[in-house]
Amino acid sequence: MKSPKSETVAARSANMSRIRSKDTKPEMLVRKALHRLGFRFRLHVRDLPGHPDIVLPKYKVIFQVKGCFWHGHTCRDGRMPKSNRDY
């Protein structure tokens, strides 16, 4: 029989595995706006540090699209974690 802690760890692991790192809503909005303005770009370039979300090679510009959680916003989607707050 599993201990309650292992079930919690498994549930958290299952939840975290469903969080997308590519093609998120904010990223798609930025990409659509850039494309509409005539910019052409590359996505998730692995040979650059940090694997930037959007790269404009012609202008030597990168975009890292992060959500409210990472910036600590207090909007509807920016919630603080209930566990491991020190992290």
Rosetta blueprint (number, residue, H / E / L):
1 M L
2 K L
3 S L
4 P H
5 K H
6 S H
7 E H
8 T H
9 V H
10 A H
11 A H
12 R H
13 S H
14 A H
15 N H
16 M H
17 S H
18 R L
19 I L
20 R L
21 S L
22 K L
23 D L
24 T L
25 K H
26 P H
27 E H
28 M H
29 L H
30 V H
31 R H
32 K H
33 A H
34 L H
35 H H
36 R H
37 L L
38 G L
39 F L
40 R L
41 F L
42 R E
43 L E
44 H L
45 V L
46 R L
47 D L
48 L L
49 P L
50 G L
51 H L
52 P L
53 D L
54 I E
55 V E
56 L E
57 P L
58 K L
59 Y L
60 K L
61 V E
62 I E
63 F E
64 Q L
65 V L
66 K L
67 G L
68 C H
69 F H
70 W H
71 H H
72 G L
73 H L
74 T L
75 C L
76 R L
77 D L
78 G L
79 R L
80 M L
81 P L
82 K L
83 S L
84 N L
85 R L
86 D L
87 Y L
